[in-house]
Amino acid sequence: MSTKTPKRSEPKSIRVLLAEDHIVVRDGLAAIINQEGDMKVVAAAGDGRQAIELWKAHHPDVVLMDLRMPGLSGVNAIYEIRAADPKARIIVLTTFDGDEDIYRAMRAGAKAYLLKDVQREELFKCIREVYAGNFFLPPGVAAKLAGRQATEDLTERELEVLRLLAEGKPNKSIAMDMSIAEVTVKSHVRAIFTKLNVLSRTEAIATATRSGLIRL
């Protein structure tokens, strides 16, 4: 009597969705990820809205999400995906390393934050760690996140004042632009200085630019 040897089941591949608006970068990522025996790119999006639609269609294990994309941003796409499934595993892969960028992405629900100059082995390690349900933050990113979390959030009004300060506008012009009293502008400026731990407008603008709060 012959007995059949049971077939070994193939190891499950980690199904990856790419969200990246630069096609060369997107194709390059897909090529190196598909070379790994335990990973497979199942879909690729060119913007945040398409990323959400493809996520709904494929329900990938892991998403690699850029931050700056046409239309819907990466952070907003993360919010929408996580609203649909709080267990969604999303890795931010971007060129932006400002404190505010990192903070907003992680607050939205990202499990990891990598820069695009990451070595491929670290990228693969990150995908596997996030797939396993873990967070993955390189030391430099973790340090920036810790520093940003130690500061108090600016209000929307304060951010608006900060942007106008960066344009070189005096308090009187800012008050006119925002339709508020000049004394209110001065109060916002004092609050900005306190929250950013700075002593001057120049220092406030430099700190805000470095952290990603504003773009010049």
N, C-alpha and C positions, 0 to 999 in steps of 0.2 A: 504493500500500500504506500503510495507516494504522498508526500506532504508538501504543500506549497509554502515557500518562504514568504512571509508577509512583506509587502512593499514598505520601504521606509518613506515616511511622509517628508516632503521637501520643507525646509525651514521657511517660515513665513517671512516674506519681504516687508520691510517698512515702506508703506505707501506714502510718497511725498508729493505735496502740491507746491509749486513755485509761484511766487507773486513778485514779478520784477519787470519794470517797463523797458529796460534796455535789452533788446533781443540778443545781442552778442553775449552779454553776461548771463542771460537766461539759458541760452543754448549751451554755454560753457558749463554752467552748474549742472544742467541735466546730463551732460556727457560724463562728467566725473562721478556724479551720484549713481548713474546707471552702471558704472563699472564695478561698484561694490556689490558683492554677492547677496547681501541682505537688505538692499535698498532698491526702490524703483520709483521713478518720477511718473505719476499717473496723470498729471495735468499741469499746465503752465498758464498763468494769467499775466496780462500786461498792465493791469490797473487794479485798484482796490475793489471796485464794484464787480469786475469779472472774477476776482479772487473769491468773493463771497458766493457767487453763482456756481463756480466750479467746486467750491467746498461743499455746497449743498448737493451737487450732483455726484461727487465721488466720496465724500466723507473720508478724506485721507487720514493717515495716522499722525502725520506731522506736516506743518505748513512752514515754509521759509518765506518770510514776508519782508519786503523792502518798506521803508518809511515814506519816502517821497515818490509818489506816483500820480499820474494824471487823474483828475476827478477826485474820487474818494481816497483819502490818505491811508497809509498803512495802519496808523493808530485807530482810525475810525473803523477800518475793516476788521481789526482785531476785536473791537468792542462788539460789532455786529455778529461775528462768528461766535464769540464767547457767550453772547446773549442767547444764541440758538443752542449752543452746547457748552456749558461751563467747563467741561472736561477737555475741550479742544486744546491740542498741544501746538503752540505757535512759537517759532524762533524768528526773531528780528535779525535780518542780515542787511546791513546798511553801511554807508560811508560816513554817516553822521554820528559823532561821539559826544555831543554836548550833554551836560548833566540833565537838562530838561528833556531832551529827546529820550534818554534812557529812562528817566522817571516816568514820563507819559506812557511809554511803551509797556513798561512793567506794570504800571497801574492799570492799563487796559487789559492786562491778562497774559502778556507774553511770558513764556517759560525760560527764554534765553535771549541774549543780546550779543550778536557777533558783528565785527566789522568785516568789510569785504576783502581786506588783506589777510584774512585768517588762513592759516595753513590747512590744506585739505584734510589732514589727519585729525586736526582739532575740530573741523566742521563735522566729520563723520562721527567723532566721539560725542559731539554735542547732539547730533540727531539721535544717536542711540540712547543717550542719557535722558533726553526729553521724551523719547518714545517710552522709556521705562517709568516716566512720571516724575522725573527729577527736574530741578532748576539747573541752569548752566550759565554762569557768569564768569568771564575771565577776570583776573585780579584787578586790572585797571578799571574795567567797567564796574565791578562791584564797589570799588573805592569811590568812584564818582556817584554811584547811586546812593551810597551811604551818606556822602556829603550833601547831596541834594535833598535827601529825606530829612536832614537835620535843619533845613531852612524852612521858613514859613511860606506858604503859597501866596503869590500876589493875586489880588482880585482882578477881575476883568477891567475895571476902571483904572487900576494901577498899571496894568499892562498897556492900556491905551495911552496913558500919560508917558510911560516909558518909551513907547514907540515914537511919540511926538518929540520927546527929549532927544532921541537918537537922530531926528531930522534937524536938530539944531534950533528948535523953536523955544522962545522964552515963555515964561509963565503966562503972560498976558495973551499971547497968540494961542497957547494951548487952551486957555479958558474960553476964548472965542470959538475955537474949533469944536470944543466939547460942550459948549453952551452951559458952562458952569462958572461960578465965581472964582476970581483969581486966588482968593484965600483958600478955596477948596483944592485948587491945583497944588498950592504950597503944602497943604496937609497930605495930599497923595505923594508928593515928592519926598516928604519926611518919612512917610511909611515905607516907601521904596528903599530909601537909604538904610532904614533900620532892618528891613527884611533881607536885603542883600549884603548887609554888614559893610557898607561903603560910606565914604565921607563927601563925595563930590559927584556931579553929573557925569564927568568923564569916566570916573571909576565905575559908576553904575552902568553906563553904556557898555564899557569894556567887559564887565562881569556878566551882564545880560547876554551879550553877543557870544562870549566864550561858552556860556552854559546852554545856549540854544533858545533862550527866552525870546530873543528878537533876531531878525536877519537884516543885515545892512546891505 
